Amino acid sequence: MKDELILIRYGEIALKSEETRNRFENSLITNIKNAMNSQNITCKIKKERGRIFLYSQKICECKSILKRIFGIVSFSPSIKIPSEMDSILEVSLEISKNFINKENSFALKVSRTGVHTFSSQDVAIKVGEDIVNLTKAKVDLNNPDFEIFIEIRDKTSYVFTEKIPGMGGMPVATQGKVMALITDIQSLLAAWFILRRGCSIFFAILDDKNIDMINSFADTWFLNKDNLLIHVTKDKMLEDLNIKAKEKKCDAIVTGISLFGKNESELSKLISLKRQIDFPVLHPLIAMDINQIINKCKEIGIKK
């Protein structure tokens, strides 16, 4: 039985007002489409309140891409069926045949929205009983070997077996513009944290030695590389940052400064920046030590 679509969940967006939520949903959908297009993957996307649905013939490839799109909390390759007990039973039992046996334990997680002739508990009881009769497996709601999720939404239901974590945060381009001063992988990590909060970003560089690193980063996180790089001169760095940030209508400057830096002048550097820069200066790594920074770079794949 083949997955037909991917059910995509978001988090913070759902807390916004209706107008803002719609705008953020549309931005997230645009970001998903752009990422898929960049990898030559054809897809169709639909949305309902609280959910986005992606249809594609390349579900496996889509999974790898969705893990790197900001604003997605989790997603699940799913089978789409009518919200009828017989259909739900048929698909759940078919999945059980392939993945559950008497040596395994399992759990059902059923959710329901809309008006139906049955409750979510009715579905869990009936499907659970039939799976036990078919497989002789045990039910374990606390630590199962295998889970089947059934999400019933009005006339359509979705059955899936995994919830894959996403990057969370907010969709890129739903917040303001920032300029990140990039001197090493540490400052690139600072930019990553700001991107995750939904900002659009420019990368200010002092020379060309970091261009390959930035291009690799942009490809990994599906950033549009047009006009992404801004050159500033080392001798007039702060003056150039002010000028370039104004030209690009940025709202803030981002640096990779940490108070756990290699030398004791980090705080003085921070104070000097704030005095000479005409914009708010953001320091997302300010309280991270070097081991935390290194581990986070490894986790998200930032390399020199």
ABEGO torsion letter per residue (X at the ends): XBBABBBBBBBAAAABBAAAAAAAAAAAAAAAAAAAAAAGBBBBBBBBBGBBBBBBABAAAAAAAAAABBGBABBBBBBBBBBBAAAAAAAAAAAAAAABBAABBBBBBBBBBEBBABBAAAAAAAAAAAAAAAAGBBBBAABBABBBBBBBBEABBBBBABBBBBAEEBBBGABBBBBBBBABAAAAAAAAAAAAAGBBBBBBBABAAAAAAAAAAAAAAGBBABGABBBBBAAAAAAAAAAAAAAAGBABBBBABBAABABAAAAAAAAAAAAABABBBBBAAAABBAAAAAAAAAAAGBBX
